[in-house]
Structure formats: C-alpha cells, structure tokens
Amino acid sequence: KRRVEDVLRRLDCLADVRQSLPSVQSLIEANDYASALDLMATTQAAADSSLVGLASARPTVARLSNMGGAFDQLMETDFLHRFSEAVLAGVGDDRAEPMQDGEHVKGLCQMLAKRGLLRPPLIAALRDKDSLLAQLKKRLEARVRALVEEEQRLARSSAPQQDAEAAAGDAGEPAGEEGA
C-alpha cells in the first residue's frame, strides 16, 4: 500500500512539473522574469525531490533544465538592451521613460545576481561603451535635426504673417513721410 501511494505521489508530481512548463514559458514571454524564476525554482525543487530515478521524468526534467539556460540567456540579453536604453533615456528621445527602464534594469540585476549571472552581462554592458557612444551621437544628431526642422517650419509659417503686417504698415503710412 505504501509503495502504491509513493507511485501515485510521484505521478502527481510529474503531472505538476509537466503542467508548469507552459506556464513558465508564458511568464518568460510576458517578461515576468521574477514569477518565471520562482516557478522554475519550485518546479526544479519538486522534480529534484520527487522524481529522482524516474525514467519517464527525464525528458521533462531535461526540458526544464534547457528552459533554465534559455531563460538565463534571455535575461542577459534583455539586461544589455534595457541597460543601454536606460543610459540613453531622455537623450533625443521624447518618448523615453528613464525611471521605467531604470526600474526594469534594477529588477534584472537582482534576478541575475540571484542566479549568480550578473557579472558577465554587466562587464559586457560596460565594455560596450563605443556602441553606447555611437547610439548617443545618433540620437543627438536626430534631435538636433528635428529641432532645426521645427525652427525652419516655424520661420516659414510666421514669414507670411510678418510680410502681411509689414505690407499693412506700409499701406498706412502717409506718402510724404517716406522721404523724412
């Protein structure tokens, strides 16, 4: 009887582990890394404690492990992207929200540190200063171009009005005052 209960418990655990994999994938796709990390950790702990030695669990456990590696790589990539966006936020980009990017980078840093993976992407982000400077230059040039175009547009739209005012002023002057 005890053996049957153990088999049933292990089968329930295997079903739970299998059901959690699509949930982890959905959380990762939604960039909810904290929840995905928690679910992966609890799923891995359940698999490690209840599914050891169960041959039918090997593919599921391997898939979970592969998902963990892909998750780490995705977090590192997202960190590098968000880090550069946070650094460049507000430079020639009216839509940038520095606080939002900064908070996202902070959360990614915490999760990468929790998994012992913060150092490599942080070093890569800091070494990538040439790319950041190139992006900064590109954004500044675009912003300057936009400002110059806006100034020219305003000058063109106000020029006809100024001409009309000048013509109206010339028409109102008496003819004898021109030579004075």
C-alpha angles and dihedrals in degrees: 000000000000090000092053091050090051092051091048091048091051092048090051090050091049090051090049092049091049092048092050095058096074089045091053090049092051092049091050092049089051089052090241091141097162093057092042090051092050093047091047091050095049091044091050091048091051091048092047094050103039108022102049111134094009106131094200090057096057097087092048093047090047090050090051090050092049090048088054091055092048089047092054092049092048091050091050092049092047090048092054092048095045092044092056091044091051091049092049096039113131095013106121092329117104093187097055118116106199096187093053093050090043092053091047091051090049091053092048090049090053093049094045090049090049089056093042092246105110101099101065098050092041091053090046091051092050093045090052092074093124090059091046091050091049090050091047091051092048092050093047092049091050091049092050090048090051092049092048091049090049091050091049091048091051091047091051093048093048095044096075090048091051091047090051091049091048092049091049090050092049092049092053095053118099114245095239095058095064094078094044 
